[in-house]
Amino acid sequence: MFGRLTFPQMLLACVLGVAGGIYIYQPIFEQYSRDQKMLKEKSQIVQESEEKKS
């Protein structure tokens, strides 16, 4: 029986793999989210300053 995995074992391995990937890459996702918020805020500030000039 060596080398064979049952369905529950495969399911557990998949769940642990996905959870581990999310855990490892979470800081990268958070940094990307922060960067996008900052870019959005900067673009809004630039748009507001251009509207005031007009």
FIDRENFI-895907 format. One record per residue: residue in three letters; x, y, z of N, C-alpha, C, O in turn. Coordinates in Angstrom, 1 decimal. Example, Ala and Ser with C-alpha at 12.3 -4.5 7.8 and 13.67 -1.06 7.14 Angstrom:
// FIDRENFI-895907
<res=ALA	n_xx=13.2	n_yy=-5.7	n_zz=7.8	ca_xx=12.3	ca_yy=-4.5	ca_zz=7.8	c_xx=13.2	c_yy=-3.3	c_zz=7.8	o_xx=14.2	o_yy=-3.3	o_zz=8.5>
<res=SER	n_xx=12.8	n_yy=-2.2	n_zz=7.1	ca_xx=13.7	ca_yy=-1.1	ca_zz=7.1	c_xx=12.9	c_yy=0.0	c_zz=7.9	o_xx=13.4	o_yy=1.1	o_zz=8.0>
This chain:
// FIDRENFI-895907
<res=MET	n_xx=0.8	n_yy=-1.2	n_zz=0.0	ca_xx=0.0	ca_yy=0.0	ca_zz=0.0	c_xx=0.9	c_yy=1.3	c_zz=0.0	o_xx=0.3	o_yy=2.4	o_zz=0.0>
<res=PHE	n_xx=2.1	n_yy=1.1	n_zz=0.0	ca_xx=3.1	ca_yy=2.2	ca_zz=0.0	c_xx=2.9	c_yy=3.0	c_zz=-1.3	o_xx=2.8	o_yy=2.5	o_zz=-2.4>
<res=GLY	n_xx=2.8	n_yy=4.4	n_zz=-1.2	ca_xx=2.6	ca_yy=5.2	ca_zz=-2.4	c_xx=1.2	c_yy=5.5	c_zz=-2.7	o_xx=1.0	o_yy=6.3	o_zz=-3.6>
<res=ARG	n_xx=0.2	n_yy=5.0	n_zz=-2.1	ca_xx=-1.2	ca_yy=5.3	ca_zz=-2.4	c_xx=-1.7	c_yy=6.1	c_zz=-1.3	o_xx=-1.5	o_yy=5.9	o_zz=-0.1>
<res=LEU	n_xx=-2.5	n_yy=7.1	n_zz=-1.7	ca_xx=-3.2	ca_yy=8.0	ca_zz=-0.8	c_xx=-4.7	c_yy=7.9	c_zz=-0.9	o_xx=-5.2	o_yy=7.7	o_zz=-2.0>
<res=THR	n_xx=-5.3	n_yy=7.9	n_zz=0.2	ca_xx=-6.8	ca_yy=7.8	ca_zz=0.2	c_xx=-7.3	c_yy=9.2	c_zz=-0.2	o_xx=-6.6	o_yy=10.2	o_zz=-0.1>
<res=PHE	n_xx=-8.6	n_yy=9.3	n_zz=-0.5	ca_xx=-9.2	ca_yy=10.6	ca_zz=-0.8	c_xx=-9.1	c_yy=11.6	c_zz=0.3	o_xx=-8.7	o_yy=12.7	o_zz=0.1>
<res=PRO	n_xx=-9.4	n_yy=11.2	n_zz=1.6	ca_xx=-9.3	ca_yy=12.2	ca_zz=2.7	c_xx=-7.8	c_yy=12.7	c_zz=2.9	o_xx=-7.6	o_yy=13.8	o_zz=3.2>
<res=GLN	n_xx=-6.9	n_yy=11.8	n_zz=2.6	ca_xx=-5.5	ca_yy=12.2	ca_zz=2.7	c_xx=-5.1	c_yy=13.2	c_zz=1.7	o_xx=-4.4	o_yy=14.2	o_zz=1.9>
<res=MET	n_xx=-5.6	n_yy=13.0	n_zz=0.4	ca_xx=-5.3	ca_yy=13.9	ca_zz=-0.7	c_xx=-6.0	c_yy=15.2	c_zz=-0.4	o_xx=-5.4	o_yy=16.3	o_zz=-0.7>
<res=LEU	n_xx=-7.2	n_yy=15.2	n_zz=0.1	ca_xx=-8.0	ca_yy=16.4	ca_zz=0.4	c_xx=-7.3	c_yy=17.2	c_zz=1.5	o_xx=-7.2	o_yy=18.4	o_zz=1.4>
<res=LEU	n_xx=-6.8	n_yy=16.5	n_zz=2.5	ca_xx=-6.1	ca_yy=17.2	ca_zz=3.6	c_xx=-4.8	c_yy=17.9	c_zz=3.0	o_xx=-4.4	o_yy=19.0	o_zz=3.4>
<res=ALA	n_xx=-4.1	n_yy=17.1	n_zz=2.2	ca_xx=-2.8	ca_yy=17.7	ca_zz=1.6	c_xx=-3.1	c_yy=18.9	c_zz=0.8	o_xx=-2.4	o_yy=19.9	o_zz=0.8>
<res=CYS	n_xx=-4.2	n_yy=18.9	n_zz=0.0	ca_xx=-4.5	ca_yy=20.0	ca_zz=-0.8	c_xx=-4.9	c_yy=21.2	c_zz=0.0	o_xx=-4.5	o_yy=22.3	o_zz=-0.3>
<res=VAL	n_xx=-5.7	n_yy=21.0	n_zz=1.0	ca_xx=-6.1	ca_yy=22.1	ca_zz=1.9	c_xx=-4.9	c_yy=22.7	c_zz=2.6	o_xx=-4.8	o_yy=23.9	o_zz=2.7>
<res=LEU	n_xx=-4.0	n_yy=21.9	n_zz=3.1	ca_xx=-2.8	ca_yy=22.4	ca_zz=3.8	c_xx=-1.9	c_yy=23.1	c_zz=2.8	o_xx=-1.3	o_yy=24.1	o_zz=3.2>
<res=GLY	n_xx=-1.8	n_yy=22.6	n_zz=1.6	ca_xx=-1.0	ca_yy=23.3	ca_zz=0.6	c_xx=-1.5	c_yy=24.7	c_zz=0.3	o_xx=-0.8	o_yy=25.6	o_zz=0.2>
<res=VAL	n_xx=-2.8	n_yy=24.8	n_zz=0.1	ca_xx=-3.4	ca_yy=26.1	ca_zz=-0.2	c_xx=-3.3	c_yy=27.0	c_zz=1.0	o_xx=-2.9	o_yy=28.2	o_zz=0.8>
<res=ALA	n_xx=-3.6	n_yy=26.5	n_zz=2.2	ca_xx=-3.5	ca_yy=27.4	ca_zz=3.4	c_xx=-2.0	c_yy=27.8	c_zz=3.6	o_xx=-1.8	o_yy=29.0	o_zz=4.0>
<res=GLY	n_xx=-1.1	n_yy=26.9	n_zz=3.3	ca_xx=0.3	ca_yy=27.3	ca_zz=3.5	c_xx=0.7	c_yy=28.4	c_zz=2.5	o_xx=1.5	o_yy=29.3	o_zz=2.8>
<res=GLY	n_xx=0.2	n_yy=28.3	n_zz=1.2	ca_xx=0.5	ca_yy=29.3	ca_zz=0.2	c_xx=0.0	c_yy=30.6	c_zz=0.6	o_xx=0.6	o_yy=31.7	o_zz=0.4>
<res=ILE	n_xx=-1.3	n_yy=30.6	n_zz=1.1	ca_xx=-1.9	ca_yy=31.9	ca_zz=1.5	c_xx=-1.1	c_yy=32.5	c_zz=2.7	o_xx=-0.9	o_yy=33.7	o_zz=2.7>
<res=TYR	n_xx=-0.7	n_yy=31.7	n_zz=3.6	ca_xx=0.1	ca_yy=32.1	ca_zz=4.8	c_xx=1.4	c_yy=32.8	c_zz=4.3	o_xx=1.8	o_yy=33.8	o_zz=4.9>
<res=ILE	n_xx=2.1	n_yy=32.1	n_zz=3.4	ca_xx=3.4	ca_yy=32.6	ca_zz=3.0	c_xx=3.3	c_yy=33.9	c_zz=2.2	o_xx=4.1	o_yy=34.8	o_zz=2.4>
<res=TYR	n_xx=2.3	n_yy=34.0	n_zz=1.3	ca_xx=2.2	ca_yy=35.1	ca_zz=0.4	c_xx=1.3	c_yy=36.2	c_zz=0.9	o_xx=1.1	o_yy=37.3	o_zz=0.2>
<res=GLN	n_xx=0.7	n_yy=36.1	n_zz=2.1	ca_xx=-0.1	ca_yy=37.1	ca_zz=2.7	c_xx=0.5	c_yy=38.5	c_zz=2.8	o_xx=-0.1	o_yy=39.5	o_zz=2.4>
<res=PRO	n_xx=1.8	n_yy=38.6	n_zz=3.2	ca_xx=2.4	ca_yy=39.9	ca_zz=3.3	c_xx=2.5	c_yy=40.6	c_zz=1.9	o_xx=2.4	o_yy=41.8	o_zz=1.8>
<res=ILE	n_xx=2.8	n_yy=39.8	n_zz=0.9	ca_xx=2.9	ca_yy=40.4	ca_zz=-0.5	c_xx=1.5	c_yy=40.9	c_zz=-0.9	o_xx=1.4	o_yy=42.0	o_zz=-1.5>
<res=PHE	n_xx=0.4	n_yy=40.2	n_zz=-0.6	ca_xx=-0.9	ca_yy=40.6	ca_zz=-1.0	c_xx=-1.3	c_yy=41.9	c_zz=-0.2	o_xx=-1.8	o_yy=42.8	o_zz=-0.8>
<res=GLU	n_xx=-0.9	n_yy=42.0	n_zz=1.0	ca_xx=-1.2	ca_yy=43.2	ca_zz=1.8	c_xx=-0.4	c_yy=44.4	c_zz=1.3	o_xx=-1.0	o_yy=45.5	o_zz=1.3>
<res=GLN	n_xx=0.9	n_yy=44.2	n_zz=1.0	ca_xx=1.7	ca_yy=45.3	ca_zz=0.4	c_xx=1.1	c_yy=45.8	c_zz=-0.9	o_xx=1.0	o_yy=47.0	o_zz=-1.1>
<res=TYR	n_xx=0.6	n_yy=44.9	n_zz=-1.7	ca_xx=0.0	ca_yy=45.2	ca_zz=-3.0	c_xx=-1.2	c_yy=46.1	c_zz=-2.8	o_xx=-1.5	o_yy=47.0	o_zz=-3.4>
<res=SER	n_xx=-2.0	n_yy=45.6	n_zz=-1.8	ca_xx=-3.3	ca_yy=46.3	ca_zz=-1.5	c_xx=-3.0	c_yy=47.7	c_zz=-1.0	o_xx=-3.6	o_yy=48.7	o_zz=-1.4>
<res=ARG	n_xx=-2.0	n_yy=47.9	n_zz=-0.1	ca_xx=-1.6	ca_yy=49.2	ca_zz=0.4	c_xx=-1.1	c_yy=50.1	c_zz=-0.7	o_xx=-1.4	o_yy=51.3	o_zz=-0.8>
<res=ASP	n_xx=-0.3	n_yy=49.5	n_zz=-1.6	ca_xx=0.2	ca_yy=50.3	ca_zz=-2.7	c_xx=-0.9	c_yy=50.8	c_zz=-3.6	o_xx=-0.9	o_yy=52.0	o_zz=-4.1>
<res=GLN	n_xx=-1.9	n_yy=49.9	n_zz=-3.9	ca_xx=-3.0	ca_yy=50.3	ca_zz=-4.8	c_xx=-3.8	c_yy=51.5	c_zz=-4.1	o_xx=-4.2	o_yy=52.4	o_zz=-4.8>
<res=LYS	n_xx=-4.0	n_yy=51.4	n_zz=-2.8	ca_xx=-4.7	ca_yy=52.4	ca_zz=-2.1	c_xx=-4.0	c_yy=53.8	c_zz=-2.2	o_xx=-4.6	o_yy=54.8	o_zz=-2.4>
<res=MET	n_xx=-2.7	n_yy=53.7	n_zz=-2.0	ca_xx=-1.9	ca_yy=54.9	ca_zz=-2.1	c_xx=-1.9	c_yy=55.5	c_zz=-3.5	o_xx=-2.1	o_yy=56.8	o_zz=-3.6>
<res=LEU	n_xx=-1.8	n_yy=54.7	n_zz=-4.5	ca_xx=-1.9	ca_yy=55.2	ca_zz=-5.9	c_xx=-3.3	c_yy=55.8	c_zz=-6.1	o_xx=-3.3	o_yy=56.9	o_zz=-6.8>
<res=LYS	n_xx=-4.3	n_yy=55.2	n_zz=-5.6	ca_xx=-5.7	ca_yy=55.7	ca_zz=-5.8	c_xx=-5.8	c_yy=57.1	c_zz=-5.1	o_xx=-6.4	o_yy=58.0	o_zz=-5.7>
<res=GLU	n_xx=-5.3	n_yy=57.2	n_zz=-3.9	ca_xx=-5.4	ca_yy=58.4	ca_zz=-3.2	c_xx=-4.6	c_yy=59.5	c_zz=-3.9	o_xx=-5.1	o_yy=60.7	o_zz=-4.0>
<res=LYS	n_xx=-3.4	n_yy=59.2	n_zz=-4.4	ca_xx=-2.6	ca_yy=60.2	ca_zz=-5.1	c_xx=-3.3	c_yy=60.7	c_zz=-6.3	o_xx=-3.2	o_yy=61.9	o_zz=-6.6>
<res=SER	n_xx=-3.9	n_yy=59.8	n_zz=-7.1	ca_xx=-4.5	ca_yy=60.2	ca_zz=-8.3	c_xx=-5.7	c_yy=61.1	c_zz=-8.0	o_xx=-6.0	o_yy=62.0	o_zz=-8.8>
<res=GLN	n_xx=-6.4	n_yy=60.8	n_zz=-6.9	ca_xx=-7.6	ca_yy=61.7	ca_zz=-6.5	c_xx=-7.1	c_yy=63.0	c_zz=-6.1	o_xx=-7.7	o_yy=64.0	o_zz=-6.5>
<res=ILE	n_xx=-6.0	n_yy=63.1	n_zz=-5.4	ca_xx=-5.4	ca_yy=64.4	ca_zz=-5.1	c_xx=-5.0	c_yy=65.2	c_zz=-6.3	o_xx=-5.2	o_yy=66.4	o_zz=-6.4>
<res=VAL	n_xx=-4.4	n_yy=64.5	n_zz=-7.3	ca_xx=-3.9	ca_yy=65.2	ca_zz=-8.5	c_xx=-5.2	c_yy=65.7	c_zz=-9.3	o_xx=-5.1	o_yy=66.8	o_zz=-9.8>
<res=GLN	n_xx=-6.2	n_yy=64.9	n_zz=-9.3	ca_xx=-7.4	ca_yy=65.3	ca_zz=-10.0	c_xx=-8.1	c_yy=66.5	c_zz=-9.4	o_xx=-8.5	o_yy=67.4	o_zz=-10.0>
<res=GLU	n_xx=-8.1	n_yy=66.5	n_zz=-8.0	ca_xx=-8.7	ca_yy=67.6	ca_zz=-7.3	c_xx=-7.9	c_yy=68.9	c_zz=-7.5	o_xx=-8.5	o_yy=70.0	o_zz=-7.7>
<res=SER	n_xx=-6.6	n_yy=68.8	n_zz=-7.5	ca_xx=-5.8	ca_yy=70.0	ca_zz=-7.8	c_xx=-5.9	c_yy=70.5	c_zz=-9.2	o_xx=-5.9	o_yy=71.7	o_zz=-9.4>
<res=GLU	n_xx=-6.1	n_yy=69.6	n_zz=-10.2	ca_xx=-6.3	ca_yy=70.0	ca_zz=-11.5	c_xx=-7.7	c_yy=70.7	c_zz=-11.7	o_xx=-7.8	o_yy=71.7	o_zz=-12.4>
<res=GLU	n_xx=-8.7	n_yy=70.2	n_zz=-11.0	ca_xx=-10.0	ca_yy=70.8	ca_zz=-11.0	c_xx=-10.0	c_yy=72.2	c_zz=-10.4	o_xx=-10.7	o_yy=73.1	o_zz=-10.9>
<res=LYS	n_xx=-9.2	n_yy=72.4	n_zz=-9.4	ca_xx=-9.1	ca_yy=73.7	ca_zz=-8.7	c_xx=-8.5	c_yy=74.7	c_zz=-9.6	o_xx=-8.8	o_yy=75.9	o_zz=-9.6>
<res=LYS	n_xx=-7.5	n_yy=74.3	n_zz=-10.4	ca_xx=-6.8	ca_yy=75.2	ca_zz=-11.4	c_xx=-7.7	c_yy=75.6	c_zz=-12.5	o_xx=-7.5	o_yy=76.7	o_zz=-13.0>
<res=SER	n_xx=-8.6	n_yy=74.8	n_zz=-12.9	ca_xx=-9.5	ca_yy=75.1	ca_zz=-14.0	c_xx=-10.6	c_yy=76.1	c_zz=-13.6	o_xx=-11.4	o_yy=76.5	o_zz=-14.5>
